[in-house]
Amino acid sequence: MEIDVRGLSCPIPVIRTKAAVEKGEKSLLIMGDTEVARENVAKYLKGAGFSIVDNGVENGVWCIKAEK
């Protein structure tokens, strides 16, 4: 499932990620553009038992892949 949180401030990116996890999603691709959201989403996913791959920032947009 893709979650686009570009232009959104925390806690909205974490809330949207959490909603997908609570729906049972096991594979996520989250894209955003603020460093705080990137850190908070990654922290939440790790705490929820996901393995994550942070693909870094390209053209101001970060991308995190998460699998459970």
C-alpha positions in Angstrom: 0.0 0.0 0.0 1.3 3.5 -0.9 0.8 6.3 1.6 1.6 9.8 0.3 2.1 12.2 3.2 3.9 15.0 1.3 2.9 18.4 2.5 1.5 17.1 5.8 2.9 17.9 9.2 3.2 15.5 12.2 1.3 13.8 13.6 -0.8 13.2 10.4 1.9 11.1 8.6 2.1 8.8 11.6 -1.7 8.7 12.0 -2.1 7.7 8.4 0.6 5.0 8.7 -0.9 3.7 11.9 -4.3 3.5 10.2 -2.9 1.3 7.4 -1.2 -1.0 9.9 -4.4 -1.3 11.9 -6.2 -2.3 8.8 -3.8 -5.2 8.4 -1.4 -3.9 5.8 1.9 -5.9 5.8 3.7 -4.0 3.0 3.9 -0.2 2.9 5.6 2.5 0.9 5.4 5.8 2.6 6.5 9.1 0.8 6.9 12.4 2.5 8.9 15.6 2.5 9.6 16.7 6.1 12.5 15.2 8.1 10.4 15.1 11.3 7.7 13.0 9.7 10.4 10.7 8.2 11.9 10.1 11.7 8.5 9.7 13.4 7.1 7.3 10.7 10.3 5.2 10.9 10.2 5.1 14.7 6.5 4.1 14.7 7.0 1.3 12.1 10.0 -0.2 14.0 8.0 -0.2 17.2 5.1 -1.9 15.3 7.5 -4.8 14.3 8.1 -3.8 10.7 11.5 -4.0 9.0 12.2 -0.8 7.1 14.3 0.3 4.2 14.8 4.1 4.1 15.6 5.0 0.5 16.8 8.4 1.5 15.8 11.8 0.1 15.6 12.6 -3.6 14.4 16.0 -4.9 13.2 16.8 -1.4 11.0 13.6 -1.1 11.9 10.7 1.2 10.6 7.1 0.7 10.4 4.4 3.3 9.5 0.8 2.4 8.2 -1.3 5.3 7.5 -5.1 5.5 6.1 -7.3 8.2 
